Amino acid sequence: MIFPEVKIYQPDSFEDFRGELYTLFKQEEHELVFNHDKVSISRKNVLRGLHGDSKSWKYISCLAGEVLLVVVDNRPGSKNYLIWDSIILSSKNRKSVLIPPMFANGHLVLSDEATFFYKWAYPGAYPDVHDQFTLKWNDPRIGVYWPILNPLLSKRDK
């Protein structure tokens, strides 16, 4: 990830004949206090985002399947304003990404189905849709390369 403000985590795992065990998150490893968890289950070619807000941190993982996670710097004064980067998150690579406020994130489901998990940390009330910003998934000013021409989109994301 090109943004120093965005952190990538990959846990150690234990495997034996029964399967695998790993720790996704430990509160003592983070200064943030997380107040909210969300799960999104989507089918192949669903694109969600690009969304963000001015106060929340998001700790994102893919628990099942595979997604292309895109992060966009939406801080107007930043040298990286409207610059994007991406990473594959999957149940196989077990990577997690911590995204700060004013960065948009969106994901495209690459597998038949994917379970996208994110923890939220924010002060005050939950920043619901009316408090969030949306960047158009195919905004030419940003130029995100999505490996699909016609993703499945919500009304908000169209």
DSSP file with accessible surface (Angstrom, degrees, kcal/mol):
  #  RESIDUE AA STRUCTURE BP1 BP2  ACC     N-H-->O    O-->H-N    N-H-->O    O-->H-N    TCO  KAPPA ALPHA  PHI   PSI    X-CA   Y-CA   Z-CA
    1    1 A M              0   0   65      0, 0.0     7,-0.1     0, 0.0    84,-0.0   0.000 360.0 360.0 360.0 132.5    0.0    0.0    0.0
    2    2 A I        +     0   0   95      2,-0.0     3,-0.0     3,-0.0    83,-0.0   0.649 360.0  86.6 -79.6 -15.5    1.5    3.4   -1.0
    3    3 A F    >   -     0   0    2      1,-0.1     3,-1.3     2,-0.0    82,-0.0  -0.766  63.3-157.2 -90.8 120.3   -0.2    5.3    1.8
    4    4 A P  T 3  S+     0   0   85      0, 0.0    -1,-0.1     0, 0.0    -2,-0.0   0.772  93.8  62.0 -65.8 -20.9    1.8    5.3    5.1
    5    5 A E  T 3  S+     0   0   62     -3,-0.0     2,-0.5     2,-0.0    -3,-0.0   0.685  91.6  75.9 -76.3 -19.1   -1.4    6.0    6.9
    6    6 A V  S <  S-     0   0    8     -3,-1.3     2,-0.4    93,-0.1    93,-0.2  -0.850  72.5-157.8 -97.5 125.4   -3.0    2.7    5.8
    7    7 A K  E     -A   98   0A  99     91,-1.6    91,-3.0    -2,-0.5     2,-0.4  -0.841   5.4-153.1-109.4 141.2   -1.6   -0.3    7.6
    8    8 A I  E     -A   97   0A  68     -2,-0.4     2,-0.4    89,-0.2    89,-0.2  -0.928  12.0-169.2-112.1 135.7   -1.6   -3.9    6.5
    9    9 A Y  E     -A   96   0A  66     87,-3.2    87,-2.9    -2,-0.4    -2,-0.0  -0.947  10.6-177.7-123.6 143.4   -1.7   -6.8    8.9
   10   10 A Q        -     0   0  105     -2,-0.4    85,-0.2    85,-0.2    84,-0.1  -0.912  21.1-144.0-140.7 113.0   -1.1  -10.5    8.3
   11   11 A P        -     0   0   27      0, 0.0     2,-0.2     0, 0.0    13,-0.1  -0.314  16.7-113.2 -76.1 156.7   -1.4  -12.8   11.3
   12   12 A D        -     0   0  154     11,-0.1    11,-0.6    -2,-0.0     2,-0.3  -0.570  38.6-153.6 -75.1 152.4    0.6  -15.9   12.0
   13   13 A S  E     -E   22   0B  41     -2,-0.2     2,-0.5     9,-0.1     9,-0.2  -0.921  13.5-139.4-131.9 157.9   -1.5  -19.1   11.9
   14   14 A F  E     -E   21   0B 110      7,-3.1     7,-2.6    -2,-0.3     2,-0.4  -0.967  24.1-175.2-114.1 127.6   -1.5  -22.5   13.4
   15   15 A E  E     +E   20   0B 128     -2,-0.5     2,-0.2     5,-0.2     5,-0.2  -0.972  13.9 146.3-125.1 140.4   -2.4  -25.4   11.1
   16   16 A D  E >   -E   19   0B  53      3,-2.3     3,-1.4    -2,-0.4    -2,-0.0  -0.822  67.1 -63.8-148.3-165.6   -2.8  -29.1   11.9
   17   17 A F  T 3  S+     0   0  193      1,-0.3     3,-0.1    -2,-0.2    -2,-0.0   0.718 129.1  56.5 -62.4 -18.1   -4.9  -32.0   10.7
   18   18 A R  T 3  S-     0   0  178      1,-0.2     2,-0.4     0, 0.0    -1,-0.3   0.723 117.4 -99.9 -85.0 -23.2   -8.1  -30.3   12.0
   19   19 A G  E <   -E   16   0B  36     -3,-1.4    -3,-2.3     2,-0.0     2,-0.3  -1.000  54.5 -39.1 141.7-137.6   -7.6  -27.1   10.0
   20   20 A E  E     -E   15   0B  80     -2,-0.4     2,-0.4    -5,-0.2    -5,-0.2  -0.940  34.8-167.6-136.3 149.5   -6.3  -23.7   10.8
   21   21 A L  E     +E   14   0B 123     -7,-2.6    -7,-3.1    -2,-0.3     2,-0.3  -1.000  18.3 156.6-137.7 130.7   -6.4  -21.2   13.7
   22   22 A Y  E     -E   13   0B  61     -2,-0.4     2,-0.6    -9,-0.2    -9,-0.1  -0.985  39.8-115.5-149.3 159.0   -5.4  -17.5   13.6
   23   23 A T        -     0   0   79    -11,-0.6     3,-0.1    -2,-0.3   -11,-0.1  -0.866  21.5-173.4 -97.5 123.0   -6.1  -14.3   15.5
   24   24 A L        +     0   0   41     -2,-0.6     2,-0.3     1,-0.3    -1,-0.2   0.855  68.6   5.7 -81.6 -37.1   -7.7  -11.7   13.4
   25   25 A F        -     0   0   43      5,-0.0     2,-0.4   -14,-0.0    -1,-0.3  -0.995  50.4-170.0-154.4 138.2   -7.6   -8.8   15.9
   26   26 A K    >   -     0   0   85     -2,-0.3     3,-1.6    -3,-0.1     4,-0.2  -0.986  17.9-148.9-128.9 122.0   -6.2   -8.0   19.4
   27   27 A Q  G >  S+     0   0   72     -2,-0.4     3,-2.3     1,-0.3    -1,-0.1   0.880  95.7  63.0 -57.7 -37.7   -7.4   -4.8   21.0
   28   28 A E  G 3  S+     0   0  154      1,-0.3    -1,-0.3     3,-0.0     0, 0.0   0.684  95.8  60.4 -67.0 -12.6   -4.1   -4.4   22.9
   29   29 A E  G <  S+     0   0  113     -3,-1.6     2,-0.4     1,-0.0    -1,-0.3   0.447 103.1  61.4 -89.2   0.5   -2.3   -4.0   19.5
   30   30 A H    <   -     0   0   18     -3,-2.3    -1,-0.0    -4,-0.2    -5,-0.0  -0.981  62.6-153.8-132.0 139.4   -4.3   -1.0   18.6
   31   31 A E  S    S+     0   0  199     -2,-0.4     2,-0.1     2,-0.1    -1,-0.1   0.715  77.8  88.5 -77.1 -23.3   -4.7    2.5   20.2
   32   32 A L  S    S-     0   0   39     -5,-0.0     2,-0.6     1,-0.0    -2,-0.1  -0.457  73.7-138.3 -75.4 148.7   -8.2    2.8   18.7
   33   33 A V        -     0   0  111     -2,-0.1     2,-0.4     2,-0.0    89,-0.4  -0.947  19.4-143.8-107.0 119.5  -11.2    1.5   20.5
   34   34 A F        +     0   0   25     -2,-0.6    87,-0.3    87,-0.2     3,-0.1  -0.685  22.8 175.2 -88.5 132.9  -13.5   -0.3   18.1
   35   35 A N        +     0   0   81     85,-2.3     2,-0.3    -2,-0.4    86,-0.2   0.427  59.5  35.9-114.9   1.4  -17.2    0.2   18.7
   36   36 A H  E     -B  120   0A  51     84,-1.3    84,-3.6     2,-0.0     2,-0.4  -0.980  54.2-160.4-162.5 131.9  -18.9   -1.5   15.8
   37   37 A D  E     -B  119   0A  81     -2,-0.3     2,-0.3    82,-0.2    82,-0.2  -0.949  12.7-173.7-117.1 145.1  -18.5   -4.6   13.6
   38   38 A K  E     -B  118   0A  63     80,-2.8    80,-2.7    -2,-0.4     2,-0.4  -0.974   8.4-160.7-134.7 151.9  -20.1   -5.2   10.2
   39   39 A V  E     -B  117   0A  87     -2,-0.3     2,-0.5    78,-0.2    78,-0.2  -0.996   3.0-169.0-132.2 134.7  -20.3   -8.1    7.8
   40   40 A S  E     -B  116   0A  13     76,-2.9    76,-3.3    -2,-0.4     2,-0.5  -0.993   2.3-167.0-123.8 124.3  -21.1   -7.9    4.1
   41   41 A I  E     +B  115   0A  97     -2,-0.5     2,-0.3    74,-0.2    74,-0.2  -0.964  21.0 167.0-112.1 122.3  -21.8  -11.1    2.1
   42   42 A S  E     -B  114   0A   8     72,-2.2    72,-2.4    -2,-0.5     2,-0.1  -0.945  29.2-121.5-136.6 157.9  -21.8  -10.6   -1.7
   43   43 A R  E >   -B  113   0A 160     -2,-0.3     3,-1.7    70,-0.2    66,-0.3  -0.433  52.7 -61.2 -94.8 171.4  -21.7  -12.6   -4.8
   44   44 A K  T 3  S+     0   0   91     68,-1.9    -1,-0.2     1,-0.2    66,-0.2  -0.122 119.6  18.2 -53.0 140.2  -19.2  -12.5   -7.7
   45   45 A N  T 3  S+     0   0   65     64,-2.3   107,-3.0     1,-0.3     2,-0.4   0.473  84.7 139.1  74.6   7.0  -18.9   -9.1   -9.6
   46   46 A V  B <   -f  152   0C  20     -3,-1.7    63,-2.4   105,-0.2     2,-0.5  -0.680  35.7-162.5 -77.7 132.0  -20.5   -7.1   -6.8
   47   47 A L  E     -G  108   0D   1    105,-2.6     2,-0.5    -2,-0.4   107,-0.4  -0.985   5.7-171.7-117.2 121.9  -18.7   -3.8   -6.3
   48   48 A R  E     -G  107   0D 106     59,-2.7    59,-2.3    -2,-0.5     2,-0.2  -0.962  36.0 -40.5-115.3 125.8  -19.4   -1.9   -3.1
   49   49 A G  E     -     0   0D   1     -2,-0.5    88,-0.3    57,-0.3    57,-0.2  -0.529   8.1-144.4 110.9 175.1  -18.0    1.6   -2.6
   50   50 A L  E     +     0   0D   0     55,-0.5    85,-2.6    -2,-0.2     2,-0.3   0.178  63.7 144.7-104.7 121.4  -16.1    3.9   -2.8
   51   51 A H  E     +GH 105 134D  36     54,-2.4    54,-2.5    83,-0.2     2,-0.3  -0.882   9.7 139.8-128.2 157.1  -17.3    5.2    0.6
   52   52 A G  E     - H   0 133D   1     81,-1.7    81,-2.8    -2,-0.3     2,-0.3  -0.955  24.0-147.1-171.9-176.9  -15.7    6.9    3.6
   53   53 A D        -     0   0    2     50,-0.3    49,-3.1    -2,-0.3    50,-0.3  -0.922  32.5-100.2-156.5-180.0  -16.2    9.6    6.2
   54   54 A S  S    S+     0   0   87     77,-0.5    78,-0.1    -2,-0.3    77,-0.0   0.467 108.9  29.3 -90.4  -1.4  -14.3   12.2    8.3
   55   55 A K  S    S+     0   0   60     45,-0.1     2,-0.3    72,-0.0    -1,-0.1   0.571  91.0  93.0-136.4  -9.5  -14.1   10.3   11.6
   56   56 A S        -     0   0    0     66,-0.1     2,-0.4    44,-0.1    -3,-0.3  -0.692  47.7-155.2-103.6 145.7  -14.1    6.6   11.3
   57   57 A W  E     -C  121   0A  77     64,-2.7    64,-2.2    -2,-0.3     2,-0.4  -0.875  15.7-156.0-102.5 143.2  -11.3    4.0   11.1
   58   58 A K  E     -CD 120  99A   8     41,-2.4    41,-3.2    -2,-0.4     2,-0.7  -0.987  11.4-160.9-128.4 128.7  -12.0    0.7    9.5
   59   59 A Y  E     -CD 119  98A   7     60,-2.4    60,-2.2    -2,-0.4     2,-0.4  -0.932  26.9-165.7-106.1 108.4  -10.2   -2.6   10.1
   60   60 A I  E     +CD 118  97A   0     37,-3.2    37,-2.3    -2,-0.7     2,-0.3  -0.827  17.5 163.0-112.1 137.5  -11.1   -4.7    7.1
   61   61 A S  E     -CD 117  96A   3     56,-3.0    56,-3.2    -2,-0.4     2,-0.6  -0.962  33.1-132.2-142.0 158.8  -10.7   -8.4    6.4
   62   62 A C  E     -C  116   0A   3     33,-0.6    54,-0.2    -2,-0.3    32,-0.2  -0.959  21.2-178.7-113.4 111.8  -12.1  -11.0    4.0
   63   63 A L  E    S+     0   0A  68     52,-2.3     2,-0.3    -2,-0.6    53,-0.1   0.734  70.6  17.2 -84.6 -26.5  -13.2  -14.1    5.9
   64   64 A A  E    S-C  115   0A  42     51,-1.0    51,-2.4    27,-0.0    -1,-0.2  -0.988 115.7  -2.6-146.7 137.6  -14.4  -16.2    3.0
   65   65 A G  S    S-     0   0   21     -2,-0.3    26,-2.1    49,-0.2    27,-0.4  -0.463  86.7 -68.7  85.3-154.1  -13.6  -15.8   -0.7
   66   66 A E  E     -I   90   0D  79     47,-0.3    44,-2.5    24,-0.2    45,-1.4  -0.998  41.1-179.5-148.4 135.9  -11.6  -13.1   -2.4
   67   67 A V  E     -IJ  89 109D   0     22,-2.8    22,-2.4    -2,-0.3     2,-0.7  -0.953  28.7-129.1-133.0 154.0  -12.0   -9.4   -3.0
   68   68 A L  E     -IJ  88 108D  16     40,-2.6    40,-1.9    -2,-0.3     2,-0.5  -0.929  30.2-157.1 -97.1 112.8  -10.1   -6.6   -4.6
   69   69 A L  E     -IJ  87 107D   0     18,-3.0    18,-2.1    -2,-0.7     2,-0.4  -0.835   6.8-165.2 -94.3 128.5  -10.0   -3.8   -2.0
   70   70 A V  E     -IJ  86 106D   0     36,-3.2    36,-2.0    -2,-0.5     2,-0.4  -0.947   2.2-166.4-114.9 135.2   -9.4   -0.3   -3.3
   71   71 A V  E     -IJ  85 105D   0     14,-2.8    14,-2.0    -2,-0.4     2,-0.4  -0.978   2.5-168.9-122.3 133.6   -8.4    2.6   -1.1
   72   72 A V  E     -IJ  84 104D   0     32,-2.4    32,-2.7    -2,-0.4     2,-0.6  -0.986  22.6-129.8-125.2 130.0   -8.6    6.3   -2.3
   73   73 A D  E     + J   0 103D   0     10,-2.2     9,-3.4    -2,-0.4    10,-0.3  -0.680  27.5 176.7 -75.8 116.6   -7.1    9.3   -0.4
   74   74 A N        +     0   0   19     28,-2.2    29,-0.1    -2,-0.6    -1,-0.1  -0.010  35.7 122.6-113.5  29.4   -9.9   11.8   -0.2
   75   75 A R    >   -     0   0   68      1,-0.2     3,-2.3    26,-0.1     6,-0.1  -0.809  54.6-149.9 -92.3 107.9   -8.0   14.4    1.9
   76   76 A P  T 3  S+     0   0   94      0, 0.0    -1,-0.2     0, 0.0     5,-0.1   0.802  93.4  46.8 -52.0 -33.0   -8.1   17.6   -0.3
   77   77 A G  T 3  S+     0   0   83     -3,-0.1     2,-0.1     3,-0.1    -2,-0.0   0.518  90.0 109.3 -88.0  -1.4   -4.8   19.0    1.1
   78   78 A S  S X  S-     0   0   25     -3,-2.3     3,-1.6     1,-0.1    -5,-0.0  -0.436  72.2-133.5 -78.5 146.3   -2.9   15.8    0.7
   79   79 A K  T 3  S+     0   0  191      1,-0.3    -1,-0.1    -2,-0.1    -2,-0.0   0.711 112.2  51.7 -66.2 -17.2   -0.2   15.2   -1.9
   80   80 A N  T >  S+     0   0   31     -5,-0.1     3,-2.7     3,-0.1    -7,-0.4   0.169  78.4 154.6-103.6  17.1   -2.0   11.9   -2.6
   81   81 A Y  T <  S-     0   0   89     -3,-1.6    -7,-0.2     1,-0.3     3,-0.1  -0.223  76.1  -0.5 -53.1 125.9   -5.5   13.5   -3.1
   82   82 A L  T 3  S+     0   0   19     -9,-3.4     2,-0.3     1,-0.3    -1,-0.3   0.599  98.4 135.8  64.6  18.0   -7.6   11.2   -5.3
   83   83 A I    <   -     0   0   71     -3,-2.7   -10,-2.2   -10,-0.3     2,-0.3  -0.718  38.5-157.8 -87.4 144.1   -4.7    8.7   -5.7
   84   84 A W  E     -I   72   0D  68     -2,-0.3     2,-0.3    58,-0.3   -12,-0.2  -0.833  17.0-179.4-123.5 159.6   -5.7    5.1   -5.3
   85   85 A D  E     -I   71   0D  35    -14,-2.0   -14,-2.8    -2,-0.3     2,-0.3  -0.944  12.0-153.5-146.4 165.2   -4.1    1.8   -4.4
   86   86 A S  E     -I   70   0D  42     -2,-0.3     2,-0.3   -16,-0.2   -16,-0.2  -0.947  10.1-174.3-142.6 162.6   -5.4   -1.8   -4.2
   87   87 A I  E     -I   69   0D  20    -18,-2.1   -18,-3.0    -2,-0.3     2,-0.5  -0.977  28.8-118.0-153.2 146.3   -4.8   -5.1   -2.4
   88   88 A I  E     -I   68   0D  62     -2,-0.3     2,-0.4   -20,-0.2   -20,-0.2  -0.789  28.5-168.2 -86.5 127.3   -6.3   -8.5   -2.7
   89   89 A L  E     +I   67   0D   0    -22,-2.4   -22,-2.8    -2,-0.5     2,-0.3  -0.963  18.5 156.2-112.9 135.9   -7.9   -9.7    0.5
   90   90 A S  E  >  -I   66   0D   8     -2,-0.4     4,-1.7   -24,-0.2     5,-0.3  -0.975  57.0-109.7-152.4 165.5   -8.8  -13.3    0.8
   91   91 A S  T  4 S+     0   0   43    -26,-2.1   -25,-0.1    -2,-0.3    -1,-0.1   0.750 118.9  53.5 -68.6 -20.3   -9.5  -16.1    3.3
   92   92 A K  T  4 S+     0   0  173    -27,-0.4    -1,-0.2     1,-0.1   -26,-0.1   0.904 113.7  36.2 -82.4 -42.8   -6.3  -17.7    2.0
   93   93 A N  T  4 S-     0   0   33      2,-0.1    -2,-0.2     1,-0.1    -1,-0.1   0.673  88.2-153.9 -87.2 -14.8   -3.9  -14.7    2.5
   94   94 A R     <  +     0   0   42     -4,-1.7    -3,-0.1   -32,-0.2     2,-0.1   0.659  33.6 159.7  56.4  20.8   -5.6  -13.6    5.8
   95   95 A K        -     0   0   63     -5,-0.3   -33,-0.6   -85,-0.2     2,-0.3  -0.457  22.5-164.1 -74.5 147.5   -4.5  -10.0    5.3
   96   96 A S  E     -AD   9  61A   0    -87,-2.9   -87,-3.2   -35,-0.1     2,-0.4  -0.938   4.1-151.6-126.7 153.4   -6.3   -7.2    7.1
   97   97 A V  E     -AD   8  60A   0    -37,-2.3   -37,-3.2    -2,-0.3     2,-0.6  -0.988   5.3-149.8-130.5 133.1   -6.1   -3.5    6.3
   98   98 A L  E     -AD   7  59A  10    -91,-3.0   -91,-1.6    -2,-0.4   -39,-0.2  -0.918  18.7-167.7-103.1 117.6   -6.6   -0.5    8.7
   99   99 A I  E     - D   0  58A   0    -41,-3.2   -41,-2.4    -2,-0.6   -93,-0.1  -0.916   8.8-143.5-111.6 126.4   -8.0    2.5    6.9
  100  100 A P    >   -     0   0    8      0, 0.0     3,-1.2     0, 0.0   -43,-0.1  -0.277  36.4 -72.1 -81.7 170.5   -8.1    6.0    8.5
  101  101 A P  T 3  S+     0   0   28      0, 0.0   -47,-0.2     0, 0.0     3,-0.1  -0.191 115.8  31.2 -56.5 152.8  -10.7    8.7    8.2
  102  102 A M  T 3  S+     0   0   50    -49,-3.1   -28,-2.2     1,-0.2     2,-0.5   0.533  92.9 110.2  70.6  10.5  -11.0   10.6    4.9
  103  103 A F  E <   - J   0  73D   2     -3,-1.2   -50,-0.3   -50,-0.3     2,-0.2  -0.963  61.8-142.2-108.9 130.7   -9.9    7.6    2.9
  104  104 A A  E     - J   0  72D   0    -32,-2.7   -32,-2.4    -2,-0.5     2,-0.4  -0.627  16.8-166.4 -86.2 149.6  -12.5    5.9    0.8
  105  105 A N  E     +GJ  51  71D  14    -54,-2.5   -54,-2.4    -2,-0.2   -55,-0.5  -0.985  12.7 165.3-134.9 149.3  -12.7    2.2    0.4
  106  106 A G  E     - J   0  70D   1    -36,-2.0   -36,-3.2    -2,-0.4     2,-0.4  -0.971  15.3-152.9-152.0 158.9  -14.5   -0.1   -2.0
  107  107 A H  E     -GJ  48  69D   7    -59,-2.3   -59,-2.7    -2,-0.3     2,-0.4  -0.997   7.9-151.9-142.7 148.9  -14.3   -3.7   -2.9
  108  108 A L  E     -GJ  47  68D   2    -40,-1.9   -40,-2.6    -2,-0.4     2,-0.5  -0.972  26.5-126.4-115.1 129.5  -15.0   -5.9   -5.9
  109  109 A V  E     + J   0  67D   1    -63,-2.4   -64,-2.3    -2,-0.4   -42,-0.2  -0.655  28.9 175.6 -80.0 122.3  -15.9   -9.6   -5.2
  110  110 A L        +     0   0   41    -44,-2.5   -43,-0.2    -2,-0.5    -1,-0.2   0.717  60.1  63.1 -97.6 -28.1  -13.6  -11.8   -7.3
  111  111 A S  S    S-     0   0   29    -45,-1.4   -66,-0.2     1,-0.1     3,-0.1  -0.333 103.4 -92.7 -90.3 176.3  -14.7  -15.2   -6.0
  112  112 A D  S    S-     0   0  135      1,-0.2   -68,-1.9   -69,-0.1     2,-0.3   0.852 109.9  -3.8 -59.0 -34.8  -18.2  -16.8   -6.4
  113  113 A E  E    S-B   43   0A 116    -70,-0.3     2,-0.3     2,-0.0   -47,-0.3  -0.976  70.1-164.0-153.1 152.8  -19.1  -15.3   -3.0
  114  114 A A  E     -B   42   0A   2    -72,-2.4   -72,-2.2    -2,-0.3     2,-0.6  -0.999  15.4-145.3-143.8 144.8  -17.1  -13.3   -0.3
  115  115 A T  E     -BC  41  64A  25    -51,-2.4   -52,-2.3    -2,-0.3   -51,-1.0  -0.951  20.5-165.2-110.5 112.9  -17.6  -12.4    3.3
  116  116 A F  E     -BC  40  62A   3    -76,-3.3   -76,-2.9    -2,-0.6     2,-0.4  -0.866   6.0-169.1-103.5 122.9  -16.2   -9.0    4.0
  117  117 A F  E     +BC  39  61A  28    -56,-3.2   -56,-3.0    -2,-0.5     2,-0.4  -0.942   7.5 175.4-118.8 134.2  -15.7   -8.1    7.6
  118  118 A Y  E     -BC  38  60A  44    -80,-2.7   -80,-2.8    -2,-0.4     2,-0.4  -0.993  19.7-151.7-145.0 138.8  -14.9   -4.7    9.1
  119  119 A K  E     -BC  37  59A  28    -60,-2.2   -60,-2.4    -2,-0.4     2,-0.4  -0.835  19.9-149.3 -97.5 140.9  -14.5   -3.2   12.6
  120  120 A W  E     -BC  36  58A   4    -84,-3.6   -85,-2.3    -2,-0.4   -84,-1.3  -0.931  13.0-172.5-115.3 138.3  -15.3    0.5   13.0
  121  121 A A  E     + C   0  57A   4    -64,-2.2   -64,-2.7    -2,-0.4   -87,-0.2  -0.999  25.7 142.6-125.3 125.3  -13.7    2.9   15.4
  122  122 A Y        -     0   0   28     -2,-0.4     2,-0.2   -89,-0.4   -66,-0.1  -0.983  45.7-114.6-158.8 149.1  -15.3    6.4   15.7
  123  123 A P  S    S-     0   0   86      0, 0.0    -2,-0.0     0, 0.0   -68,-0.0  -0.594  79.3  -8.5 -82.2 150.2  -16.1    9.1   18.3
  124  124 A G  S    S+     0   0   69     -2,-0.2    -2,-0.1     2,-0.0     2,-0.1  -0.273 114.7   4.6  71.4-147.2  -19.7    9.9   19.0
  125  125 A A  S    S-     0   0   74      1,-0.1     0, 0.0     3,-0.0     0, 0.0  -0.313  88.5 -85.7 -76.2 155.6  -22.6    8.6   16.9
  126  126 A Y        -     0   0   50      1,-0.1     2,-1.7    -2,-0.1    -1,-0.1  -0.343  39.2-124.5 -59.1 129.3  -22.3    6.1   14.1
  127  127 A P        -     0   0    1      0, 0.0    -1,-0.1     0, 0.0   -71,-0.0  -0.576  41.8-177.3 -80.1  85.4  -21.4    7.9   10.8
  128  128 A D    >>  -     0   0   69     -2,-1.7     3,-2.8     3,-0.1     4,-0.6  -0.055  47.0 -69.8 -76.2-176.3  -24.3    6.5    8.7
  129  129 A V  G >4 S+     0   0   79      1,-0.3     3,-1.4     2,-0.2    -1,-0.1   0.818 131.6  57.3 -47.5 -41.2  -24.9    7.2    5.0
  130  130 A H  G 34 S+     0   0  151      1,-0.3    -1,-0.3     3,-0.0    -2,-0.0   0.703 109.6  46.2 -68.2 -17.4  -25.9   10.8    5.5
  131  131 A D  G <4 S+     0   0   79     -3,-2.8   -77,-0.5    -5,-0.1    -1,-0.3   0.435 102.2  85.4 -98.7  -3.2  -22.4   11.4    7.2
  132  132 A Q    <<  -     0   0   36     -3,-1.4     2,-0.3    -4,-0.6   -79,-0.2  -0.596  67.6-135.9-100.2 159.4  -20.4    9.6    4.5
  133  133 A F  E     -H   52   0D  41    -81,-2.8   -81,-1.7    -2,-0.2     2,-0.4  -0.826  14.0-153.3-107.7 153.0  -19.0   10.6    1.2
  134  134 A T  E     -H   51   0D  58     -2,-0.3     2,-0.4   -83,-0.2   -83,-0.2  -0.997   2.7-161.6-126.6 129.2  -19.2    8.5   -1.9
  135  135 A L        -     0   0   16    -85,-2.6     2,-0.1    -2,-0.4    -2,-0.0  -0.921  36.2-104.8-104.8 136.3  -16.8    8.7   -4.8
  136  136 A K    >   -     0   0   95     -2,-0.4     3,-2.0     1,-0.1   -86,-0.2  -0.397  24.4-130.2 -64.4 133.2  -18.0    7.2   -8.1
  137  137 A W  T 3  S+     0   0   29     20,-0.6     7,-0.2     1,-0.3    -1,-0.1   0.793 107.1  34.9 -56.3 -29.6  -16.4    3.8   -8.7
  138  138 A N  T 3  S+     0   0   76      5,-0.1    -1,-0.3     4,-0.0    -2,-0.1   0.018  78.8 154.4-117.2  30.1  -15.4    4.8  -12.2
  139  139 A D    X>  -     0   0   21     -3,-2.0     4,-2.6     1,-0.2     3,-1.3  -0.375  39.6-145.5 -58.8 120.3  -14.6    8.5  -11.6
  140  140 A P  T 34 S+     0   0  120      0, 0.0    -1,-0.2     0, 0.0     0, 0.0   0.763  96.0  65.2 -65.5 -22.2  -12.1    9.5  -14.4
  141  141 A R  T 34 S+     0   0  154      1,-0.2    -2,-0.1     2,-0.0    -3,-0.0   0.816 113.0  33.9 -66.1 -28.7  -10.3   11.9  -12.0
  142  142 A I  T <4 S-     0   0   14     -3,-1.3   -58,-0.3   -59,-0.1    -1,-0.2   0.864  88.6-160.0 -92.6 -46.3   -9.3    8.9   -9.9
  143  143 A G     <  -     0   0   46     -4,-2.6    -5,-0.1     1,-0.2    -6,-0.1   0.833  12.4-173.5  71.6  35.2   -8.9    6.3  -12.7
  144  144 A V        -     0   0   18     -5,-0.4     2,-0.9    -7,-0.2    -1,-0.2  -0.367  22.1-132.5 -60.5 135.2   -9.2    3.1  -10.6
  145  145 A Y        +     0   0  161      2,-0.0    -1,-0.1    -2,-0.0    -7,-0.0  -0.840  29.0 179.9 -90.0 108.6   -8.5    0.0  -12.6
  146  146 A W        -     0   0   15     -2,-0.9     2,-1.6     2,-0.2   -76,-0.0  -0.943  31.7-132.0-103.8 133.7  -11.3   -2.4  -11.8
  147  147 A P  S    S+     0   0   64      0, 0.0     2,-0.3     0, 0.0    -2,-0.0  -0.104  85.5  66.3 -80.3  43.9  -11.0   -5.8  -13.7
  148  148 A I        -     0   0   32     -2,-1.6    -2,-0.2     1,-0.1  -103,-0.0  -0.971  60.7-157.3-158.7 145.4  -14.6   -5.6  -14.8
  149  149 A L  S    S+     0   0  150     -2,-0.3    -1,-0.1     1,-0.2    -3,-0.0   0.781  91.1  29.7 -95.2 -34.3  -16.7   -3.3  -17.1
  150  150 A N  S    S+     0   0  145      2,-0.0    -1,-0.2     3,-0.0     3,-0.0  -0.633  76.6 179.8-129.8  74.6  -20.2   -3.8  -15.7
  151  151 A P        -     0   0   14      0, 0.0     2,-0.6     0, 0.0  -105,-0.2  -0.262  40.0 -99.0 -70.4 163.5  -20.1   -4.6  -12.0
  152  152 A L  B     -f   46   0C  69   -107,-3.0  -105,-2.6  -108,-0.0     2,-0.3  -0.758  54.5-176.5 -81.9 120.1  -23.2   -5.2   -9.9
  153  153 A L        -     0   0   37     -2,-0.6  -105,-0.1  -107,-0.2     2,-0.1  -0.907  26.1-123.3-124.9 150.9  -23.9   -1.9   -8.1
  154  154 A S     >  -     0   0   55   -107,-0.4     4,-1.3    -2,-0.3     3,-0.1  -0.353  39.6-103.7 -77.1 168.9  -26.3   -0.5   -5.6
  155  155 A K  T  4 S+     0   0  195      1,-0.2     3,-0.5     2,-0.2    -1,-0.1   0.914 123.5  54.1 -59.8 -42.5  -28.4    2.6   -6.5
  156  156 A R  T  4 S+     0   0   83      1,-0.2    -1,-0.2     2,-0.2   -22,-0.0   0.879 109.7  46.5 -58.7 -40.8  -26.0    4.7   -4.3
  157  157 A D  T  4        0   0    6      1,-0.2   -20,-0.6  -110,-0.1    -1,-0.2   0.661 360.0 360.0 -83.2 -14.3  -23.0    3.5   -6.1
  158  158 A K     <        0   0  153     -4,-1.3    -1,-0.2    -3,-0.5    -2,-0.2   0.822 360.0 360.0 -72.7 360.0  -24.4    4.0   -9.6
